[in-house]
Amino acid sequence: MKLLDNYFKLSEHKTNVKTEVIAGITTFLTMAYIIFVNPSILSEAGMDYGAVFVATCLAAAIGCFVMGLWANYPIAQAPGMGLNAFFTYGVVLGMGYTWEAALGAVFFSGLTFFLLSIFKIREWIINSIPMTLRLGIAAGIGLFLAMIALKNAGIVVANPATYVSLGDLSQPPAIYALLGFFVITALSYLRVTGAVMIGILGVTVIAMVLGHNEYGGLMSMPPSIAPTFMAMDLMGALDVAMLSVIFAFLFVDLFDTSGTLVGVAHRGKLLDKDGKLPRLGRAMMADSTASMAGAALGTSTTTSYIESTAGIASGGRTGLTAVVVGGMFLISLFFAPLAGSIPAYATAGALLYVAVLMAGSLAHANWEDPTDAAPVLIAALAMPLTFSIAEGIALGFISYVAIKTLSGRFADLNPAVVILALLFAARYLFLV
């Protein structure tokens, strides 16, 4: 106990081992849905379900251990929602790249993130991107997830005349997905710990009882990770058209991580007297290291989870909380049969709920100023309608710079935004 106290500075943060363990378990329960959802999404890209399950648990554990042991923050990490969907539906199924090349893009984005953290360029980039674009991109990812959830559940289907239309809501997948969404939303409102996981498992059990799903077992030795381990295609990721994909992975991870770190630190009163986060560089490098490790293992971008606030609310204040979360992910390796029993419609409700949380950023947009509102809407709508986070980011940047320039609002522009907008425009004009 004294060793843990000295290493994590428990007394200094006015906490103890028991509190940190409870906080870690709480955080894990709120984000454990990723061990079911991530393999379900990435397997649609042609990846081996069992291998992705193992890669998900290991990447999350590595991220949590590095964050906890090196940065000493109670912030958990795992493959991020939104980016895993972009990996499958945008890069592999949409753009036609192999999942091996997509893993290569994830690795390069993590490497770039790591270098930006070492050379302390990250603050300049973060401060250069207008809040308007950040809000639009966050909301767009939420709408993108919502579209995928509705599609997977058969609630929204293709229509040759109208592109999309309402599916058959009397079918079991649609009913179960909606039931899961309703339950998760209600439990979250009631502040029930692990609401998302309860919703997923509850729908799965009901489907089994009614004969709509098969029970694959509870525990076993972990599946082989060989099908995805070190399978990333680094040369394939260097294709010119893949640069926008690498940028999308990098951009979303950078702002998702920075926003989560500051938000969680503020909630836990971990900011210094100047309102800054001590050891920010270490936290950022922990995130980027986990992304590179995850790509090597066989999963999409690993990022910091806002669900860490659940552990903060339970008293977690140090890296010991994150270490406990990492340990829980390692224990999860032995529950592969359970993960394999989770049907797509059971995770659809969870995706839809996460979409609700992310789309909430629209409430903070300045709708009174059309030069701000228009880029927000374009970025947000472009992602689900093009089925690509990268296209949403690109169109958001282009519209922002074009509208601000034509409106004479040059003071709202900065070199970084203008350069990025021009690069995106050049890509559409000359490379696509």
C-alpha positions in Angstrom: 0.0 0.0 0.0 2.8 2.4 0.8 4.5 1.6 -2.5 1.3 2.4 -4.3 0.8 5.6 -2.3 4.3 6.8 -3.1 4.2 5.9 -6.8 0.7 7.3 -7.6 0.9 10.1 -4.9 -2.4 8.9 -3.5 -2.2 10.9 -0.2 -1.3 14.1 -2.2 -4.4 13.6 -4.2 -6.5 12.9 -1.1 -7.5 9.4 -2.2 -6.6 5.8 -1.3 -6.3 2.3 -2.9 -9.8 1.3 -2.2 -11.3 4.4 -3.8 -9.1 4.1 -6.8 -10.0 0.4 -7.4 -13.8 1.2 -7.1 -13.3 4.2 -9.5 -11.4 1.9 -12.0 -14.2 -0.7 -11.9 -16.8 2.0 -12.4 -15.0 3.4 -15.4 -14.6 0.0 -16.9 -18.3 -0.8 -16.6 -19.3 2.4 -18.4 -17.0 1.7 -21.4 -16.9 -2.1 -21.5 -19.4 -2.0 -24.4 -16.4 -1.4 -26.7 -15.2 -5.0 -26.3 -18.5 -6.1 -28.0 -19.0 -3.2 -30.4 -15.5 -2.9 -31.8 -15.1 -6.5 -33.1 -18.7 -6.3 -34.4 -17.8 -3.2 -36.5 -14.3 -4.2 -37.7 -15.3 -7.7 -38.6 -17.5 -6.2 -41.3 -14.3 -5.0 -42.9 -13.2 -8.6 -43.3 -11.1 -8.8 -40.1 -11.2 -11.9 -37.9 -13.8 -11.3 -35.1 -11.8 -13.2 -32.4 -8.5 -11.5 -33.3 -10.1 -8.1 -33.2 -11.6 -8.9 -29.8 -8.2 -9.7 -28.4 -6.6 -6.7 -30.1 -9.3 -4.5 -28.6 -8.7 -5.7 -25.1 -4.9 -5.6 -25.4 -4.8 -2.1 -27.0 -7.1 -0.8 -24.3 -5.0 -2.4 -21.5 -1.8 -0.9 -23.0 -3.3 2.5 -23.3 -4.6 2.4 -19.7 -1.3 1.1 -18.3 0.8 3.8 -20.1 -1.7 6.6 -19.1 -1.8 5.4 -15.5 1.8 4.4 -14.9 3.5 7.1 -16.9 1.2 10.1 -17.0 -0.5 9.2 -13.6 -4.0 10.3 -14.7 -7.3 8.4 -14.1 -8.1 8.4 -17.8 -9.0 5.2 -19.5 -8.3 4.4 -23.2 -9.7 2.0 -25.8 -10.4 1.9 -29.5 -12.6 5.0 -30.2 -16.2 5.0 -31.4 -16.6 6.8 -34.7 -13.1 6.1 -35.9 -13.8 2.3 -35.9 -16.9 3.0 -38.0 -14.9 5.2 -40.4 -12.3 2.5 -40.6 -14.8 -0.1 -41.8 -17.5 1.8 -43.6 -15.5 4.7 -44.9 -12.0 3.5 -45.7 -12.5 -0.3 -46.4 -16.0 -0.6 -47.7 -16.3 2.9 -49.0 -12.9 3.7 -50.5 -12.1 0.1 -51.3 -8.8 -0.1 -49.4 -7.8 -3.3 -47.6 -8.1 -3.5 -43.8 -4.4 -4.0 -43.7 -3.8 -0.6 -45.4 -6.3 1.0 -43.1 -4.3 -0.3 -40.1 -1.3 1.2 -41.7 -3.1 4.5 -41.8 -3.9 4.2 -38.1 -0.3 3.5 -37.4 0.9 6.6 -39.3 -1.7 8.8 -37.6 -0.5 7.5 -34.2 3.1 8.1 -35.2 2.4 11.6 -36.3 0.4 12.3 -33.1 3.4 11.1 -31.1 5.8 13.4 -33.0 3.5 16.3 -32.6 3.5 15.6 -28.8 7.3 15.4 -28.6 7.9 18.6 -30.5 5.0 20.3 -28.7 3.3 21.4 -31.9 0.0 20.0 -30.7 -1.0 23.2 -28.8 -0.5 25.3 -31.9 -2.7 23.0 -34.0 -5.4 22.7 -31.3 -5.5 26.5 -30.9 -5.5 27.1 -34.7 -8.7 25.1 -35.4 -11.9 27.2 -34.7 -14.4 26.0 -32.2 -17.0 26.1 -34.9 -15.3 23.3 -36.9 -14.7 21.3 -33.8 -18.4 21.3 -32.9 -19.4 20.4 -36.4 -17.0 17.5 -36.6 -18.0 16.1 -33.2 -21.7 16.3 -34.2 -21.0 14.8 -37.6 -19.3 11.8 -36.0 -22.4 11.3 -33.9 -24.7 11.5 -36.9 -22.4 9.1 -38.7 -22.7 6.6 -35.9 -26.5 7.1 -35.9 -26.7 6.3 -39.6 -24.7 3.1 -39.1 -26.8 2.1 -36.1 -30.1 2.6 -38.0 -28.7 0.7 -41.0 -27.4 -2.2 -39.0 -30.7 -2.6 -37.3 -32.7 -2.4 -40.6 -34.5 0.7 -39.4 -33.2 2.6 -42.4 -32.8 0.8 -45.7 -31.7 1.7 -49.2 -34.3 3.0 -51.7 -33.5 3.6 -55.4 -35.9 6.5 -55.5 -35.2 8.3 -52.3 -31.7 6.9 -51.5 -33.0 5.8 -48.0 -36.3 5.0 -46.5 -37.9 3.4 -43.4 -37.3 -0.3 -43.0 -39.7 -2.9 -41.6 -40.0 -2.0 -37.9 -41.8 -5.3 -37.2 -38.6 -7.3 -37.8 -36.7 -8.6 -34.7 -33.5 -6.6 -35.4 -35.3 -3.3 -35.5 -37.4 -4.1 -32.4 -34.3 -5.2 -30.4 -32.2 -2.2 -31.5 -34.9 0.2 -30.4 -35.5 -1.6 -27.2 -31.8 -1.5 -26.4 -31.6 2.2 -27.2 -34.7 3.0 -25.0 -33.3 1.0 -22.1 -29.8 2.5 -22.3 -31.1 6.0 -22.5 -33.4 5.6 -19.6 -30.8 3.9 -17.4 -28.3 6.7 -18.3 -30.8 9.3 -17.2 -31.2 7.4 -14.0 -27.4 7.4 -13.7 -27.1 3.6 -13.5 -23.5 2.6 -13.8 -22.8 0.5 -16.9 -26.1 1.5 -18.6 -24.7 0.8 -22.1 -23.4 -2.6 -21.2 -26.6 -3.5 -19.4 -28.6 -2.6 -22.5 -26.4 -4.6 -24.8 -26.4 -7.7 -22.6 -30.1 -7.4 -21.8 -31.1 -7.3 -25.4 -28.8 -10.3 -26.1 -30.3 -12.4 -23.4 -33.9 -11.5 -24.4 -33.1 -12.5 -28.0 -31.6 -15.8 -26.8 -34.7 -16.6 -24.7 -37.0 -15.9 -27.6 -34.9 -18.0 -30.0 -33.6 -15.1 -32.1 -30.0 -15.5 -31.1 -27.7 -18.4 -30.1 -25.7 -18.6 -26.9 -22.0 -19.2 -27.7 -20.8 -19.7 -24.1 -19.4 -17.4 -21.4 -15.6 -18.0 -20.9 -12.7 -19.7 -22.7 -9.1 -19.1 -23.4 -8.6 -16.0 -25.6 -8.8 -16.5 -29.4 -5.7 -16.3 -31.5 -4.6 -12.8 -32.5 -2.5 -14.1 -35.3 -4.9 -13.1 -38.1 -4.4 -9.4 -37.4 -1.1 -9.2 -35.5 1.4 -7.1 -37.4 -0.8 -7.4 -40.5 -0.8 -3.6 -41.2 0.2 -2.6 -44.7 2.5 0.4 -44.2 3.3 0.8 -47.9 -0.4 0.6 -48.9 -1.1 3.4 -46.4 1.3 5.7 -48.2 -1.0 6.0 -51.2 -1.7 9.7 -52.0 -5.4 9.3 -51.6 -4.8 7.8 -48.1 -3.3 11.1 -46.8 -6.8 12.4 -46.1 -7.6 9.2 -44.2 -4.5 9.5 -42.1 -5.3 13.2 -41.4 -8.9 12.2 -40.4 -7.7 9.6 -38.0 -5.1 12.1 -36.6 -7.4 15.1 -36.5 -10.3 13.4 -34.7 -8.0 11.6 -32.2 -6.1 14.8 -31.5 -9.2 16.8 -30.6 -11.1 14.0 -29.0 -8.1 13.3 -26.7 -7.4 16.9 -25.9 -11.0 17.6 -25.2 -11.4 14.5 -23.0 -8.2 15.2 -21.1 -9.2 18.8 -20.2 -12.8 17.8 -19.5 -12.0 14.9 -17.2 -9.2 16.9 -15.5 -11.5 19.8 -14.8 -14.1 17.4 -13.4 -11.5 15.9 -11.1 -9.9 19.2 -10.2 -6.6 18.1 -11.6 -5.8 21.4 -13.5 -3.1 23.6 -12.0 -3.6 27.2 -10.8 -3.3 28.5 -14.4 -6.1 26.2 -15.6 -3.6 24.0 -17.5 -3.1 20.2 -17.3 0.2 19.2 -15.9 2.0 16.3 -17.8 -0.2 17.0 -20.9 2.7 15.8 -23.1 2.8 12.5 -21.3 -0.9 12.0 -21.6 -0.9 12.8 -25.3 2.1 10.5 -25.9 0.3 7.7 -24.0 -2.7 8.1 -26.3 -0.5 8.0 -29.5 1.5 5.1 -28.2 -1.6 3.1 -27.6 -2.8 3.9 -31.2 0.4 2.6 -32.7 0.3 -0.5 -30.5 -3.4 -1.0 -31.4 -2.6 -0.8 -35.2 0.2 -3.4 -34.7 -2.2 -5.7 -32.8 -5.1 -5.2 -35.2 -7.6 -2.5 -34.2 -8.5 1.0 -35.1 -7.4 4.2 -33.4 -7.2 4.0 -29.6 -8.2 7.2 -27.8 -9.1 8.6 -24.3 -12.6 7.9 -23.1 -14.9 10.6 -21.8 -16.5 7.7 -19.7 -13.5 8.2 -17.4 -15.6 10.9 -15.7 -17.6 8.1 -14.2 -14.5 7.0 -12.3 -13.7 10.6 -11.4 -17.2 10.9 -9.9 -16.5 7.8 -7.8 -13.3 9.4 -6.4 -10.6 8.4 -8.8 -7.8 10.9 -8.9 -4.6 9.1 -10.0 -3.2 6.7 -12.5 -4.1 3.8 -10.3 -7.7 4.1 -11.6 -6.5 3.7 -15.2 -4.3 0.7 -14.2 -7.3 -1.0 -12.7 -9.3 -0.4 -15.9 -6.4 -1.9 -17.9 -6.5 -5.0 -15.6 -10.2 -5.4 -16.2 -9.6 -5.3 -20.0 -7.1 -8.1 -19.6 -9.6 -10.2 -17.6 -12.1 -9.6 -20.4 -9.9 -11.6 -22.7 -11.4 -14.7 -21.3 -14.9 -13.8 -22.2 -14.6 -14.1 -25.9 -17.5 -16.5 -26.3 -19.8 -14.0 -24.6 -18.6 -11.2 -27.0 -19.2 -13.5 -29.9 -22.7 -14.1 -28.9 -23.6 -10.4 -29.1 -25.6 -9.7 -32.3 -25.3 -6.5 -34.4 -28.7 -5.3 -33.4 -27.8 -5.5 -29.7 -24.9 -3.1 -30.3 -27.0 -0.8 -32.6 -28.8 0.6 -29.6 -25.5 1.5 -28.0 -24.2 3.2 -31.2 -27.4 5.2 -31.4 -27.0 6.3 -27.8 -23.4 7.3 -28.3 -24.6 9.3 -31.3 -27.0 11.2 -29.1 -24.1 12.2 -26.8 -21.9 13.4 -29.6 -24.6 15.3 -31.5 -25.1 17.3 -28.4 -22.2 19.6 -29.4 -24.6 21.2 -31.9 -26.2 23.0 -28.9 -23.0 25.0 -28.4 -22.8 26.3 -32.0 -23.4 30.0 -32.7 -26.6 29.7 -34.8 -27.0 33.5 -34.8 -24.0 33.9 -37.0 -24.5 32.3 -40.4 -20.7 32.3 -41.1 -20.3 30.0 -38.1 -23.6 28.0 -38.4 -23.2 27.1 -42.1 -19.8 25.3 -41.7 -21.1 23.5 -38.6 -24.1 22.1 -40.5 -22.0 21.2 -43.6 -19.4 19.3 -41.6 -22.1 17.6 -39.5 -24.3 16.5 -42.5 -21.5 15.6 -44.8 -20.3 12.7 -42.6 -23.4 10.6 -42.5 -24.4 11.5 -46.1 -21.0 10.7 -47.6 -20.5 7.9 -45.1 -17.0 9.4 -44.4 -15.5 11.4 -41.5 -12.7 12.5 -43.8 -15.1 14.1 -46.3 -17.0 15.8 -43.6 -13.8 17.3 -42.2 -12.6 18.4 -45.6 -15.9 20.0 -46.6 -16.2 21.7 -43.2 -12.7 23.3 -43.6 -13.4 24.4 -47.2 -16.8 25.9 -46.4 -15.5 27.7 -43.3 -12.7 29.5 -45.2 -14.8 30.2 -48.3 -17.7 31.7 -46.3 -15.4 33.7 -43.9 -13.4 35.1 -46.9 -16.5 36.1 -48.9 -18.0 37.7 -45.8 -14.8 39.8 -45.2 -14.3 38.0 -41.8 -10.6 37.7 -42.3 -9.9 38.1 -38.6 -11.6 34.7 -38.0 -9.0 33.0 -40.3 -5.5 31.8 -39.5 -2.7 30.3 -41.7 -3.3 26.7 -40.5 -7.0 26.7 -41.4 -6.5 28.4 -44.8 -3.7 26.0 -45.8 -5.7 22.9 -44.8 -8.7 24.2 -46.7 -6.6 24.8 -49.8 -5.1 21.3 -49.6 -8.5 19.8 -49.3 -9.8 21.8 -52.2 -6.8 20.8 -54.3 -7.5 17.2 -53.5 -11.0 17.4 -54.9 -9.9 19.4 -58.0 -6.9 17.4 -59.0 -6.8 14.1 -57.2 -10.4 12.8 -57.1 
